[in-house]
Amino acid sequence: MGTAQPPAGWPTTTKPVIAVVGPTGSGKSDLGVELALALDGEVINADAMQFYRGMDIGTAKISVAERKGVPHHLLDTMDVTEEASVSAFQAECRAAIDDIHGRGKRAILVGGSGLYVRAALDVLEFPGTDPEVRQRLEQEHEATGLHRLQERLRTVDPVSAERLGDARRVIRALEVFELTGRAFSSFMPTREYFQAAVQIGLDVDRAVLRDRLAERVRRMVDAGLLDEVSRLDAVGLRRGKTASRALGYAQFLRVLDGEADVAVASEETIVATRQFARRQLTWFRADPRIHWLDWRDPGLLAKAIEICEAQVPVI
């Protein structure tokens, strides 16, 4: 892969933003901390569920001790009743990057929420919203079902209709079309960096990861996941459109409701987490700009540093 000069408009004195990506359970948080210690950096969280205060056990949120003194940004910034927004994250993340780089440090983005990573790194425009349009579409969904909305979306935006299968995203796609006259798919990001960046991907052994994710869920349960869900339920977890869908939390709310026992909820969480990890791998594998490294390589940190310190090719 050859090297090239950054396009016009990119900073010429600031080193690239570093992003550590990959599936859940692959060790991104640990590598992010080690890179920050080695490169005088600070970490920015790009895991959407780790924005939420109190969602610690079920999100495997890195503890204060595990941060080893490295500043972490965009952790614990929201209540569970608030809805996460990719566009808001984009603005907050880019402000954090500017602040970190302005102090001569390295910004290190860490997380597996693919669209949030793309929003931070890539040229990506977000269309506006209209509460009245959104409410009308939500009421229509309740009255007629998802199938009718999908049929309508197929007539105005067949690309999105093929990609989107849940009500929230179908409603959003229809809302965007009503407001802009443009297909929702036309707003999807291109693989063009907003500013100089380098991405490190953690390449996993899938069989080993499957076992590791199952064991991690069991440790979460032993550490008090049900109690954490119960505490958050008391402060409005169910009202949160984003937080209530988080892996583990949705399953263990069913335990509180008497619809499942801990064993069933644990197994459902393991299955859902494995499925999520597969989707993450599919998402990140589609990006040819990512430098993949073996997650269990003893020389992982050294190889990651070498990539981060090299001149970054423009793709």
N, C-alpha and C positions, 0 to 999 in steps of 0.2 A: 504494500500500500504506500503510495507516494505522499509527499507532503505538499502543502500549498499555503499561500498567504491567506489570512482571514479576509473576508469581504469588507468593503468600505462600511464604516459605521461601528465596527467592533472596536473595543478598547485594545490598544496596542501594548500597554504596560501592565495590565492585569493578567495574571495567569488564568487558565481556563477553570470554570466551575467543574468540580468533580462530582459525579453521581455514582453511587454504589447501588446496583439494582439486582433483582433476582427474585426467586420464589420465597414465600414465607418459610422461616426455619432454616435458611441457608447460611446465616451468620453475617448478614449485612450490617447489623448494629455494631458488632464487635470490630469488623473491618473498618467501619467508618470512624470509630474511636481511635483505632491504631493509626490510621492515615492522618487523622487530625493531630495526634501526638507527634508523628514523624514530620509533618509538613507545616506545623504551626497553623492548624486549621480549626474551624468551628463547624459543628454539624447542624444541618437543617433537616427536620423531620418531613418526610414525604409519604408517611403512612396515614391515610385519612382517619383511621380509627384511633390513632394515638393523639389526635388533637384533643380528645375528650378527657376531662378531669375525672379521675376515679376509675377509668377503664384501664386498669394496670395489669391485673393477672391475665385476663382473657386476650389482651393484645400483645402479651409478652413485651410490655414497655420496658425499655432499658432503665435500670435503677440508677439512683444517684451514685452509688458506689461503682457501678459498672461504667459510668461515664468518665471516671478517672480524672475528674476536674475539667474535662472538655465542655465548653459551653454548648448547650443544645437549644435550638430555636424551634418554635412552632410545636412544642409539646405542651399538653395541658392548657390549651388556649380557649376551649369551648366547654359549655355545659352540655349534658347529654340531651337536653331538649332542643338544642340548636341544630340546624341542618347545615352540613358541610357544603361548601360551594367551591368548585374548581376555579372559578374566576376570581373569587376572593383570595383563595390560596395563591393563585398566580401573582397577584399584586403584593401580598404579604411576603411571599418567598423571594420575589425579585428585590423588594425593599431590603430584606435580610441579606441577600447576596451583596447588594451595593454597600450596605453597612459593613459587612465583614471585609470585603475587598478594600473598602475605604480606609480601614484600619490596618491594612497590610497583611491580613490573614488570608487563608484559603477557605472558600466556601465548599462544604462537602455535603451534598444532598444524599440522604439515605432513605430508601423506602421501596415498597413493592406495589404501590398504587400507581399502575401504569399511566393513566391519564393525568394524574397529578404530576408525575415526573415529566411527561411531555409538555404540560402546561408551563412548568417552570423553565424548561430548557429550549423549547421550540417556538417558532413563530406560530401563534395560535390566537385567533380572534373569537371572542365570546359574544354571541347575540344577547340582547336584553331579555327581560321577562315582563310579564303583565299578570298580576294576581287575578284579575277578572277573567282573562282568557284561560289561565291555568285552572281556576275553580270550575268554570263551565265545562272544560274537558274532563276534569275529574268527576263531575256529576254525571256527565254522559257515560263515562266508563262504568260508574256504579249502576246506571240505569240499563245500559245495553250490552256491557261486557267488552272485554279487550278485543275480541275478534272484529267487531265493527270498526274500532279505531284503527286496527292494523290494516283493514281493507282500505280505509280512507288514506292512510299513510302510503300504502302501496301505489295509489294513483298519483301522488304528488312527489314522492321520494322513495322510489323502489329500492335504492341502495340502503337507506336506513331501515326500511321495512324488512329487508333480508337480514340485517345485522341485529336488530333490536327485538327482544322477546318479552320484556317485562313492561308493566303498565306505566311505571314512572318515566321510563325513557321514551316510550311511544308517545305519551302525552307531551313530553318536552319537545320531541321532534315536530309534532303537530303545532304546538305553540309557536315554535320558531318560524315555521312556514307561514302561519297566520300573521305574525308580526313583521316579517321581513320579505315575504314572497320568495324566499330562497330555500332550497332543500337543506335540511339539517346537516346532511352529509357534506355539503359544500363548506361547512365550517370546520371540518375535521383537520387536524394538524398535518402539515407536510413535514418531511424530515429535513428541516432547515433550522439550525440552531439560532436562537435569539441573540446569544452571545457565545463566545468561545467556550466549549465544553468538552469533557471527556467522560465516557461512561465505562465503568467496570462492572461486568456481569459475573455473578457467581454461578458457575456451571456445576450442577449437582448430579450425583448418582441417584436416579429416581427410586430404585428399590430401597436404598439406604434412607432416602428422604421420607418415603412412606412410613417406615418404621419409626423414624425420628419424630415425625409429626404426631403419630399415635402416642408415643411416649410423652411428648410435650403436652398434649391435651390431658393425659392422665396426671401429670405433675401439676397442671393448672387446677384440676379438680381437687387434688390433695392440698394445694396451697390456699383453697378457699374460694374457688370461682363462684359457687352457688351463693355464698354469703355476699360476695361483691355484687352479683346481679341483684340480690335482694336489696342491698343498700341503694343501688342506683335506681331500682324500681320505685323506691320510696321518694326519690327526688325527680321522677318524671321520665325514666328511661323509655317507657312505652310511647310517650308523646314525641320522642325524637325520631324523625323519619330516617335519619342516617344511623344513629347509634343503636337503635333497636334491632337493626338488621345485622349487626356485627356477628361474626363467627363466635359461637359459644353463648353469646348473650341471648340471641333469639331462641336457641335450643333450651337454655336453662330457665328462661321465662316460662316455658311449658312445664318445667318441674314445679315452679312456684304455683302454677295454675292447676296442678294435680293431673296434668295430661300426660306426663312421662315421669319415669324415675331417673335417678342420677345415672344409672348404667346406660339406659336408653339415650339420654341426652348426650352422654359422653361419646357413645358410638356415633350418633348423628353428627356431632361436632367433628369427630375424626374424619368421617366421610366428606363432610362439607369442606374441611380444611384441605384435604387431599385434592378435591376437585378445584378449589381455588388456586392451589399451587400449580396445577396443570394449566389453568387459564393464564396465570402469570407467566409461565414459561412460554406459552404460545405467543403472548403479547410481546415479550421482550426478545424472543428469537426472531421476530419479524423485523427488528431494527438492526440493519447491517453495521451501524456505527459502534455498536457495543463491543468492547474488548472482553472476551470470556476467559475466565481463569478458574481452575479447579478449586472448588470450595475447601478441599482438604489437603491442598498442596502445602507442605511445610514452608515453602518459599513464597507463599501467597502474598504476604505484605511487601516483600522486596520487589516482586514482579509488578504489583499494583503501583508502587511508588515509581518504578521505572517508566511505566506507561504514563502516569500523571505528570512526570517531569519532562517527558519527551515533547517535542513540537507536535501539536495535534493536527492530523490531516483534516482537511475540509471535505466532507462527503456530500 
